[in-house]
Amino acid sequence: MALNKQPIYPHLVRRVPEQFSWIDHRLVRERYIDQISREAAALYLFLVTVSDARGLSYYGDTTIQARLGMNECELSSARLCLVEQRLIAWKSPLYQVLSLDHRRKESAVKVDEGPRSMQDILQQMMGGSQ
């Protein structure tokens, strides 16, 4: 028996505005969302929403923390989680939401592994350089 799906409020069906964003269904279908924290999911949603067509956003940490109700530690942890899962790239002050297409090709392509030492990781988290 096929279910006939009809909007509950037809006059409120969402439409794609001129400025739009999207969330790739593979985030759920391929279980990437299962591997991240709630804070990381909130940050991902925020970045997807505010980024441009290339996935770029310059929102600062202070603004993101205020909008998402996170402290500095929570934001850093959420960001690190998304970077480790290769859902975003971050080089202060720039965020980039990454395509999920690269995940299938990752084994064939050498990906920059990022910082190697604890000092490099801390510097990346703080947005600084030597």
N, CA, C and O atoms as a GROMACS GRO file, in nm:
protein
  520
    1MET      N    1   0.085  -0.117   0.000
    1MET     CA    2   0.000   0.000   0.000
    1MET      C    3   0.090   0.124   0.000
    1MET      O    4   0.166   0.146   0.094
    2ALA      N    5   0.081   0.202  -0.103
    2ALA     CA    6   0.163   0.323  -0.115
    2ALA      C    7   0.102   0.435  -0.033
    2ALA      O    8  -0.019   0.457  -0.033
    3LEU      N    9   0.188   0.505   0.037
    3LEU     CA   10   0.145   0.617   0.119
    3LEU      C   11   0.145   0.743   0.033
    3LEU      O   12   0.246   0.776  -0.029
    4ASN      N   13   0.033   0.812   0.029
    4ASN     CA   14   0.022   0.936  -0.048
    4ASN      C   15   0.061   1.052   0.043
    4ASN      O   16  -0.018   1.094   0.127
    5LYS      N   17   0.182   1.103   0.025
    5LYS     CA   18   0.230   1.211   0.111
    5LYS      C   19   0.180   1.345   0.059
    5LYS      O   20   0.203   1.383  -0.056
    6GLN      N   21   0.112   1.415   0.147
    6GLN     CA   22   0.062   1.548   0.115
    6GLN      C   23   0.105   1.644   0.225
    6GLN      O   24   0.106   1.607   0.342
    7PRO      N   25   0.141   1.767   0.189
    7PRO     CA   26   0.178   1.864   0.293
    7PRO      C   27   0.064   1.887   0.390
    7PRO      O   28  -0.053   1.891   0.351
    8ILE      N   29   0.098   1.902   0.515
    8ILE     CA   30  -0.001   1.933   0.618
    8ILE      C   31  -0.054   2.074   0.598
    8ILE      O   32  -0.174   2.099   0.608
    9TYR      N   33   0.039   2.167   0.568
    9TYR     CA   34   0.003   2.306   0.540
    9TYR      C   35   0.053   2.342   0.400
    9TYR      O   36   0.165   2.392   0.386
   10PRO      N   37  -0.028   2.317   0.298
   10PRO     CA   38   0.016   2.343   0.160
   10PRO      C   39   0.060   2.488   0.136
   10PRO      O   40   0.148   2.512   0.053
   11HIS      N   41   0.001   2.583   0.206
   11HIS     CA   42   0.038   2.724   0.187
   11HIS      C   43   0.172   2.758   0.251
   11HIS      O   44   0.223   2.869   0.233
   12LEU      N   45   0.229   2.664   0.327
   12LEU     CA   46   0.358   2.687   0.391
   12LEU      C   47   0.468   2.596   0.337
   12LEU      O   48   0.570   2.577   0.404
   13VAL      N   49   0.450   2.539   0.219
   13VAL     CA   50   0.552   2.455   0.159
   13VAL      C   51   0.674   2.541   0.130
   13VAL      O   52   0.663   2.647   0.068
   14ARG      N   53   0.790   2.496   0.174
   14ARG     CA   54   0.909   2.578   0.157
   14ARG      C   55   0.952   2.582   0.011
   14ARG      O   56   0.932   2.486  -0.064
   15ARG      N   57   1.010   2.693  -0.026
   15ARG     CA   58   1.058   2.715  -0.161
   15ARG      C   59   1.206   2.752  -0.152
   15ARG      O   60   1.251   2.807  -0.052
   16VAL      N   61   1.281   2.722  -0.256
   16VAL     CA   62   1.422   2.755  -0.257
   16VAL      C   63   1.436   2.905  -0.283
   16VAL      O   64   1.400   2.953  -0.390
   17PRO      N   65   1.489   2.980  -0.185
   17PRO     CA   66   1.508   3.124  -0.204
   17PRO      C   67   1.630   3.152  -0.291
   17PRO      O   68   1.707   3.061  -0.322
   18GLU      N   69   1.648   3.278  -0.330
   18GLU     CA   70   1.763   3.315  -0.411
   18GLU      C   71   1.892   3.273  -0.343
   18GLU      O   72   1.977   3.208  -0.404
   19GLN      N   73   1.908   3.310  -0.217
   19GLN     CA   74   2.024   3.263  -0.141
   19GLN      C   75   1.980   3.138  -0.069
   19GLN      O   76   1.887   3.140   0.012
   20PHE      N   77   2.045   3.030  -0.099
   20PHE     CA   78   2.002   2.903  -0.041
   20PHE      C   79   2.122   2.823   0.005
   20PHE      O   80   2.236   2.854  -0.029
   21SER      N   81   2.094   2.722   0.083
   21SER     CA   82   2.195   2.626   0.123
   21SER      C   83   2.129   2.489   0.117
   21SER      O   84   2.007   2.478   0.102
   22TRP      N   85   2.208   2.387   0.129
   22TRP     CA   86   2.150   2.254   0.128
   22TRP      C   87   2.236   2.164   0.215
   22TRP      O   88   2.354   2.189   0.239
   23ILE      N   89   2.172   2.059   0.260
   23ILE     CA   90   2.242   1.956   0.335
   23ILE      C   91   2.231   1.828   0.253
   23ILE      O   92   2.122   1.783   0.218
   24ASP      N   93   2.344   1.771   0.223
   24ASP     CA   94   2.352   1.651   0.142
   24ASP      C   95   2.287   1.535   0.219
   24ASP      O   96   2.323   1.510   0.335
   25HIS      N   97   2.195   1.466   0.158
   25HIS     CA   98   2.127   1.352   0.222
   25HIS      C   99   2.223   1.242   0.263
   25HIS      O  100   2.194   1.164   0.353
   26ARG      N  101   2.339   1.236   0.197
   26ARG     CA  102   2.436   1.134   0.232
   26ARG      C  103   2.487   1.151   0.375
   26ARG      O  104   2.538   1.056   0.434
   27LEU      N  105   2.474   1.270   0.430
   27LEU     CA  106   2.515   1.293   0.568
   27LEU      C  107   2.443   1.195   0.661
   27LEU      O  108   2.503   1.144   0.756
   28VAL      N  109   2.317   1.168   0.633
   28VAL     CA  110   2.238   1.073   0.712
   28VAL      C  111   2.245   0.934   0.650
   28VAL      O  112   2.271   0.835   0.719
   29ARG      N  113   2.222   0.926   0.520
   29ARG     CA  114   2.214   0.797   0.452
   29ARG      C  115   2.343   0.715   0.467
   29ARG      O  116   2.338   0.593   0.484
   30GLU      N  117   2.457   0.784   0.460
   30GLU     CA  118   2.585   0.714   0.472
   30GLU      C  119   2.642   0.722   0.614
   30GLU      O  120   2.758   0.689   0.638
   31ARG      N  121   2.558   0.765   0.708
   31ARG     CA  122   2.585   0.760   0.852
   31ARG      C  123   2.699   0.848   0.902
   31ARG      O  124   2.756   0.819   1.007
   32TYR      N  125   2.733   0.954   0.829
   32TYR     CA  126   2.834   1.046   0.879
   32TYR      C  127   2.785   1.114   1.006
   32TYR      O  128   2.864   1.141   1.097
   33ILE      N  129   2.656   1.142   1.013
   33ILE     CA  130   2.599   1.211   1.129
   33ILE      C  131   2.608   1.125   1.254
   33ILE      O  132   2.611   1.178   1.366
   34ASP      N  133   2.614   0.994   1.237
   34ASP     CA  134   2.625   0.903   1.351
   34ASP      C  135   2.761   0.913   1.420
   34ASP      O  136   2.777   0.869   1.534
   35GLN      N  137   2.857   0.971   1.352
   35GLN     CA  138   2.994   0.973   1.401
   35GLN      C  139   3.033   1.107   1.464
   35GLN      O  140   3.149   1.127   1.500
   36ILE      N  141   2.937   1.198   1.477
   36ILE     CA  142   2.969   1.330   1.532
   36ILE      C  143   2.879   1.362   1.652
   36ILE      O  144   2.771   1.306   1.666
   37SER      N  145   2.926   1.452   1.736
   37SER     CA  146   2.851   1.493   1.856
   37SER      C  147   2.736   1.586   1.818
   37SER      O  148   2.729   1.635   1.705
   38ARG      N  149   2.647   1.611   1.913
   38ARG     CA  150   2.538   1.706   1.891
   38ARG      C  151   2.593   1.845   1.862
   38ARG      O  152   2.541   1.917   1.777
   39GLU      N  153   2.697   1.883   1.936
   39GLU     CA  154   2.759   2.014   1.915
   39GLU      C  155   2.818   2.025   1.775
   39GLU      O  156   2.807   2.129   1.709
   40ALA      N  157   2.882   1.918   1.730
   40ALA     CA  158   2.940   1.917   1.595
   40ALA      C  159   2.828   1.923   1.490
   40ALA      O  160   2.843   1.991   1.388
   41ALA      N  161   2.718   1.854   1.514
   41ALA     CA  162   2.605   1.858   1.420
   41ALA      C  163   2.546   2.000   1.414
   41ALA      O  164   2.511   2.048   1.307
   42ALA      N  165   2.536   2.066   1.530
   42ALA     CA  166   2.485   2.204   1.533
   42ALA      C  167   2.579   2.296   1.457
   42ALA      O  168   2.534   2.381   1.380
   43LEU      N  169   2.709   2.280   1.477
   43LEU     CA  170   2.806   2.364   1.406
   43LEU      C  171   2.798   2.337   1.256
   43LEU      O  172   2.803   2.430   1.176
   44TYR      N  173   2.786   2.212   1.217
   44TYR     CA  174   2.776   2.176   1.074
   44TYR      C  175   2.652   2.241   1.013
   44TYR      O  176   2.660   2.300   0.905
   45LEU      N  177   2.538   2.230   1.080
   45LEU     CA  178   2.416   2.292   1.030
   45LEU      C  179   2.433   2.442   1.015
   45LEU      O  180   2.393   2.500   0.914
   46PHE      N  181   2.493   2.506   1.114
   46PHE     CA  182   2.517   2.650   1.108
   46PHE      C  183   2.605   2.684   0.988
   46PHE      O  184   2.572   2.773   0.910
   47LEU      N  185   2.715   2.613   0.972
   47LEU     CA  186   2.808   2.642   0.862
   47LEU      C  187   2.746   2.617   0.725
   47LEU      O  188   2.768   2.694   0.632
   48VAL      N  189   2.669   2.510   0.713
   48VAL     CA  190   2.600   2.482   0.587
   48VAL      C  191   2.504   2.595   0.554
   48VAL      O  192   2.491   2.635   0.438
   49THR      N  193   2.437   2.646   0.656
   49THR     CA  194   2.337   2.752   0.637
   49THR      C  195   2.400   2.885   0.598
   49THR      O  196   2.345   2.956   0.514
   50VAL      N  197   2.513   2.920   0.657
   50VAL     CA  198   2.570   3.053   0.634
   50VAL      C  199   2.677   3.056   0.525
   50VAL      O  200   2.720   3.164   0.484
   51SER      N  201   2.721   2.941   0.477
   51SER     CA  202   2.828   2.940   0.379
   51SER      C  203   2.778   2.975   0.240
   51SER      O  204   2.659   2.963   0.210
   52ASP      N  205   2.871   3.019   0.156
   52ASP     CA  206   2.836   3.054   0.018
   52ASP      C  207   2.829   2.927  -0.067
   52ASP      O  208   2.840   2.816  -0.015
   53ALA      N  209   2.813   2.944  -0.197
   53ALA     CA  210   2.797   2.830  -0.288
   53ALA      C  211   2.918   2.737  -0.289
   53ALA      O  212   2.906   2.620  -0.323
   54ARG      N  213   3.036   2.789  -0.252
   54ARG     CA  214   3.156   2.707  -0.247
   54ARG      C  215   3.180   2.649  -0.108
   54ARG      O  216   3.280   2.582  -0.084
   55GLY      N  217   3.087   2.674  -0.016
   55GLY     CA  218   3.098   2.621   0.119
   55GLY      C  219   3.182   2.704   0.212
   55GLY      O  220   3.223   2.656   0.317
   56LEU      N  221   3.211   2.830   0.175
   56LEU     CA  222   3.300   2.914   0.253
   56LEU      C  223   3.224   3.007   0.346
   56LEU      O  224   3.120   3.062   0.311
   57SER      N  225   3.278   3.023   0.467
   57SER     CA  226   3.219   3.112   0.567
   57SER      C  227   3.330   3.176   0.650
   57SER      O  228   3.428   3.111   0.686
   58TYR      N  229   3.311   3.304   0.679
   58TYR     CA  230   3.406   3.377   0.763
   58TYR      C  231   3.348   3.411   0.900
   58TYR      O  232   3.400   3.499   0.968
   59TYR      N  233   3.242   3.344   0.942
   59TYR     CA  234   3.186   3.372   1.074
   59TYR      C  235   3.292   3.346   1.180
   59TYR      O  236   3.359   3.243   1.178
   60GLY      N  237   3.305   3.438   1.273
   60GLY     CA  238   3.405   3.426   1.378
   60GLY      C  239   3.356   3.341   1.494
   60GLY      O  240   3.237   3.317   1.510
   61ASP      N  241   3.452   3.295   1.572
   61ASP     CA  242   3.421   3.208   1.686
   61ASP      C  243   3.325   3.272   1.785
   61ASP      O  244   3.233   3.207   1.834
   62THR      N  245   3.345   3.399   1.814
   62THR     CA  246   3.259   3.468   1.911
   62THR      C  247   3.113   3.467   1.865
   62THR      O  248   3.022   3.441   1.943
   63THR      N  249   3.093   3.495   1.737
   63THR     CA  250   2.956   3.495   1.682
   63THR      C  251   2.898   3.355   1.683
   63THR      O  252   2.782   3.336   1.721
   64ILE      N  253   2.976   3.257   1.640
   64ILE     CA  254   2.927   3.119   1.637
   64ILE      C  255   2.892   3.072   1.778
   64ILE      O  256   2.788   3.009   1.799
   65GLN      N  257   2.978   3.102   1.874
   65GLN     CA  258   2.951   3.062   2.012
   65GLN      C  259   2.821   3.124   2.062
   65GLN      O  260   2.740   3.056   2.125
   66ALA      N  261   2.800   3.252   2.034
   66ALA     CA  262   2.678   3.319   2.078
   66ALA      C  263   2.556   3.260   2.010
   66ALA      O  264   2.455   3.235   2.076
   67ARG      N  265   2.563   3.237   1.881
   67ARG     CA  266   2.447   3.183   1.807
   67ARG      C  267   2.411   3.041   1.848
   67ARG      O  268   2.294   3.005   1.850
   68LEU      N  269   2.514   2.961   1.879
   68LEU     CA  270   2.489   2.821   1.911
   68LEU      C  271   2.488   2.791   2.060
   68LEU      O  272   2.467   2.676   2.102
   69GLY      N  273   2.511   2.894   2.142
   69GLY     CA  274   2.512   2.873   2.287
   69GLY      C  275   2.624   2.782   2.332
   69GLY      O  276   2.606   2.700   2.423
   70MET      N  277   2.740   2.795   2.269
   70MET     CA  278   2.856   2.713   2.303
   70MET      C  279   2.963   2.798   2.369
   70MET      O  280   2.972   2.918   2.345
   71ASN      N  281   3.044   2.735   2.453
   71ASN     CA  282   3.162   2.805   2.504
   71ASN      C  283   3.279   2.773   2.411
   71ASN      O  284   3.265   2.696   2.316
   72GLU      N  285   3.394   2.833   2.439
   72GLU     CA  286   3.511   2.818   2.352
   72GLU      C  287   3.555   2.672   2.339
   72GLU      O  288   3.590   2.626   2.230
   73CYS      N  289   3.553   2.600   2.450
   73CYS     CA  290   3.594   2.460   2.451
   73CYS      C  291   3.499   2.374   2.367
   73CYS      O  292   3.543   2.288   2.290
   74GLU      N  293   3.369   2.396   2.383
   74GLU     CA  294   3.270   2.320   2.307
   74GLU      C  295   3.284   2.345   2.157
   74GLU      O  296   3.277   2.252   2.077
   75LEU      N  297   3.304   2.472   2.120
   75LEU     CA  298   3.321   2.504   1.978
   75LEU      C  299   3.448   2.439   1.923
   75LEU      O  300   3.446   2.380   1.815
   76SER      N  301   3.558   2.449   1.998
   76SER     CA  302   3.683   2.388   1.952
   76SER      C  303   3.668   2.237   1.934
   76SER      O  304   3.718   2.180   1.836
   77SER      N  305   3.600   2.173   2.027
   77SER     CA  306   3.579   2.029   2.020
   77SER      C  307   3.491   1.992   1.901
   77SER      O  308   3.519   1.897   1.829
   78ALA      N  309   3.383   2.068   1.880
   78ALA     CA  310   3.292   2.044   1.768
   78ALA      C  311   3.366   2.062   1.635
   78ALA      O  312   3.352   1.982   1.543
   79ARG      N  313   3.443   2.168   1.626
   79ARG     CA  314   3.519   2.197   1.503
   79ARG      C  315   3.619   2.085   1.475
   79ARG      O  316   3.630   2.038   1.362
   80LEU      N  317   3.692   2.042   1.578
   80LEU     CA  318   3.790   1.935   1.561
   80LEU      C  319   3.723   1.807   1.514
   80LEU      O  320   3.776   1.736   1.429
   81CYS      N  321   3.608   1.776   1.570
   81CYS     CA  322   3.532   1.658   1.530
   81CYS      C  323   3.498   1.664   1.380
   81CYS      O  324   3.517   1.566   1.308
   82LEU      N  325   3.449   1.778   1.334
   82LEU     CA  326   3.412   1.793   1.193
   82LEU      C  327   3.534   1.788   1.102
   82LEU      O  328   3.527   1.733   0.992
   83VAL      N  329   3.644   1.846   1.147
   83VAL     CA  330   3.768   1.840   1.069
   83VAL      C  331   3.817   1.695   1.059
   83VAL      O  332   3.853   1.649   0.951
   84GLU      N  333   3.816   1.626   1.171
   84GLU     CA  334   3.862   1.486   1.172
   84GLU      C  335   3.775   1.398   1.084
   84GLU      O  336   3.825   1.304   1.021
   85GLN      N  337   3.646   1.427   1.078
   85GLN     CA  338   3.554   1.350   0.994
   85GLN      C  339   3.558   1.398   0.848
   85GLN      O  340   3.487   1.344   0.763
   86ARG      N  341   3.639   1.497   0.821
   86ARG     CA  342   3.654   1.556   0.688
   86ARG      C  343   3.523   1.609   0.633
   86ARG      O  344   3.495   1.600   0.513
   87LEU      N  345   3.441   1.665   0.724
   87LEU     CA  346   3.318   1.731   0.682
   87LEU      C  347   3.342   1.880   0.659
   87LEU      O  348   3.272   1.943   0.579
   88ILE      N  349   3.441   1.936   0.728
   88ILE     CA  350   3.480   2.075   0.708
   88ILE      C  351   3.632   2.086   0.707
   88ILE      O  352   3.703   1.997   0.753
   89ALA      N  353   3.677   2.198   0.653
   89ALA     CA  354   3.817   2.238   0.668
   89ALA      C  355   3.814   2.371   0.740
   89ALA      O  356   3.717   2.446   0.728
   90TRP      N  357   3.919   2.401   0.815
   90TRP     CA  358   3.923   2.527   0.890
   90TRP      C  359   4.064   2.578   0.896
   90TRP      O  360   4.157   2.507   0.935
   91LYS      N  361   4.079   2.701   0.857
   91LYS     CA  362   4.205   2.774   0.872
   91LYS      C  363   4.162   2.914   0.910
   91LYS      O  364   4.121   2.994   0.826
   92SER      N  365   4.173   2.943   1.039
   92SER     CA  366   4.121   3.067   1.094
   92SER      C  367   4.156   3.186   1.006
   92SER      O  368   4.272   3.205   0.971
   93PRO      N  369   4.058   3.266   0.971
   93PRO     CA  370   3.919   3.269   1.015
   93PRO      C  371   3.823   3.199   0.919
   93PRO      O  372   3.702   3.216   0.932
   94LEU      N  373   3.873   3.121   0.825
   94LEU     CA  374   3.790   3.065   0.717
   94LEU      C  375   3.748   2.921   0.745
   94LEU      O  376   3.829   2.835   0.779
   95TYR      N  377   3.617   2.897   0.730
   95TYR     CA  378   3.562   2.762   0.733
   95TYR      C  379   3.526   2.723   0.591
   95TYR      O  380   3.487   2.808   0.511
   96GLN      N  381   3.540   2.594   0.559
   96GLN     CA  382   3.492   2.542   0.432
   96GLN      C  383   3.416   2.413   0.458
   96GLN      O  384   3.472   2.318   0.512
   97VAL      N  385   3.288   2.411   0.419
   97VAL     CA  386   3.210   2.287   0.424
   97VAL      C  387   3.255   2.206   0.304
   97VAL      O  388   3.249   2.254   0.190
   98LEU      N  389   3.298   2.083   0.328
   98LEU     CA  390   3.355   2.000   0.222
   98LEU      C  391   3.249   1.914   0.154
   98LEU      O  392   3.149   1.876   0.215
   99SER      N  393   3.274   1.884   0.030
   99SER     CA  394   3.189   1.792  -0.045
   99SER      C  395   3.202   1.652   0.016
   99SER      O  396   3.309   1.614   0.061
  100LEU      N  397   3.094   1.579   0.017
  100LEU     CA  398   3.100   1.442   0.065
  100LEU      C  399   3.154   1.348  -0.044
  100LEU      O  400   3.186   1.232  -0.016
  101ASP      N  401   3.165   1.398  -0.167
  101ASP     CA  402   3.217   1.316  -0.276
  101ASP      C  403   3.359   1.269  -0.250
  101ASP      O  404   3.395   1.158  -0.290
  102HIS      N  405   3.440   1.351  -0.185
  102HIS     CA  406   3.580   1.317  -0.164
  102HIS      C  407   3.599   1.195  -0.075
  102HIS      O  408   3.703   1.129  -0.083
  103ARG      N  409   3.502   1.162   0.008
  103ARG     CA  410   3.516   1.050   0.099
  103ARG      C  411   3.533   0.918   0.024
  103ARG      O  412   3.603   0.828   0.072
  104ARG      N  413   3.470   0.904  -0.090
  104ARG     CA  414   3.483   0.781  -0.168
  104ARG      C  415   3.616   0.772  -0.240
  104ARG      O  416   3.666   0.663  -0.268
  105LYS      N  417   3.673   0.887  -0.268
  105LYS     CA  418   3.798   0.892  -0.343
  105LYS      C  419   3.919   0.901  -0.252
  105LYS      O  420   4.032   0.891  -0.299
  106GLU      N  421   3.898   0.920  -0.121
  106GLU     CA  422   4.007   0.946  -0.028
  106GLU      C  423   4.116   0.840  -0.030
  106GLU      O  424   4.234   0.873  -0.020
  107SER      N  425   4.079   0.716  -0.044
  107SER     CA  426   4.180   0.612  -0.040
  107SER      C  427   4.273   0.619  -0.161
  107SER      O  428   4.387   0.573  -0.154
  108ALA      N  429   4.225   0.675  -0.270
  108ALA     CA  430   4.307   0.683  -0.391
  108ALA      C  431   4.387   0.812  -0.399
  108ALA      O  432   4.482   0.821  -0.477
  109VAL      N  433   4.350   0.912  -0.320
  109VAL     CA  434   4.413   1.043  -0.328
  109VAL      C  435   4.481   1.074  -0.196
  109VAL      O  436   4.422   1.055  -0.090
  110LYS      N  437   4.604   1.122  -0.200
  110LYS     CA  438   4.675   1.164  -0.078
  110LYS      C  439   4.611   1.292  -0.028
  110LYS      O  440   4.605   1.392  -0.101
  111VAL      N  441   4.563   1.291   0.095
  111VAL     CA  442   4.500   1.407   0.156
  111VAL      C  443   4.596   1.466   0.257
  111VAL      O  444   4.661   1.392   0.331
  112ASP      N  445   4.606   1.599   0.262
  112ASP     CA  446   4.691   1.665   0.361
  112ASP      C  447   4.644   1.623   0.499
  112ASP      O  448   4.529   1.645   0.535
  113GLU      N  449   4.732   1.563   0.576
  113GLU     CA  450   4.697   1.512   0.707
  113GLU      C  451   4.690   1.622   0.814
  113GLU      O  452   4.645   1.595   0.925
  114GLY      N  453   4.733   1.744   0.782
  114GLY     CA  454   4.724   1.853   0.879
  114GLY      C  455   4.835   1.845   0.981
  114GLY      O  456   4.941   1.788   0.954
  115PRO      N  457   4.812   1.903   1.098
  115PRO     CA  458   4.917   1.911   1.199
  115PRO      C  459   4.957   1.773   1.249
  115PRO      O  460   4.875   1.681   1.255
  116ARG      N  461   5.084   1.760   1.286
  116ARG     CA  462   5.135   1.631   1.332
  116ARG      C  463   5.167   1.630   1.481
  116ARG      O  464   5.151   1.527   1.546
  117SER      N  465   5.210   1.740   1.537
  117SER     CA  466   5.246   1.742   1.679
  117SER      C  467   5.134   1.805   1.761
  117SER      O  468   5.046   1.872   1.707
  118MET      N  469   5.137   1.782   1.893
  118MET     CA  470   5.038   1.841   1.983
  118MET      C  471   5.046   1.993   1.975
  118MET      O  472   4.944   2.061   1.980
  119GLN      N  473   5.166   2.047   1.964
  119GLN     CA  474   5.184   2.192   1.952
  119GLN      C  475   5.115   2.243   1.826
  119GLN      O  476   5.049   2.347   1.830
  120ASP      N  477   5.129   2.170   1.713
  120ASP     CA  478   5.062   2.210   1.588
  120ASP      C  479   4.911   2.206   1.603
  120ASP      O  480   4.841   2.294   1.554
  121ILE      N  481   4.861   2.103   1.672
  121ILE     CA  482   4.716   2.090   1.692
  121ILE      C  483   4.664   2.206   1.775
  121ILE      O  484   4.563   2.267   1.741
  122LEU      N  485   4.733   2.237   1.884
  122LEU     CA  486   4.691   2.348   1.970
  122LEU      C  487   4.697   2.480   1.895
  122LEU      O  488   4.608   2.563   1.909
  123GLN      N  489   4.802   2.499   1.816
  123GLN     CA  490   4.812   2.623   1.739
  123GLN      C  491   4.700   2.632   1.636
  123GLN      O  492   4.644   2.739   1.616
  124GLN      N  493   4.666   2.520   1.571
  124GLN     CA  494   4.557   2.521   1.474
  124GLN      C  495   4.425   2.553   1.543
  124GLN      O  496   4.344   2.630   1.490
  125MET      N  497   4.402   2.495   1.661
  125MET     CA  498   4.278   2.520   1.735
  125MET      C  499   4.267   2.666   1.776
  125MET      O  500   4.157   2.722   1.777
  126MET      N  501   4.380   2.727   1.811
  126MET     CA  502   4.380   2.867   1.856
  126MET      C  503   4.386   2.962   1.737
  126MET      O  504   4.375   3.084   1.754
  127GLY      N  505   4.405   2.907   1.616
  127GLY     CA  506   4.405   2.991   1.497
  127GLY      C  507   4.535   3.065   1.476
  127GLY      O  508   4.541   3.159   1.397
  128GLY      N  509   4.639   3.024   1.544
  128GLY     CA  510   4.766   3.095   1.534
  128GLY      C  511   4.866   3.023   1.451
  128GLY      O  512   4.843   2.910   1.407
  129SER      N  513   4.978   3.088   1.429
  129SER     CA  514   5.090   3.027   1.359
  129SER      C  515   5.218   3.072   1.425
  129SER      O  516   5.219   3.172   1.497
  130GLN      N  517   5.326   3.000   1.402
  130GLN     CA  518   5.455   3.036   1.463
  130GLN      C  519   5.519   3.150   1.393
  130GLN      O  520   5.628   3.193   1.431
   0.00000   0.00000   0.00000
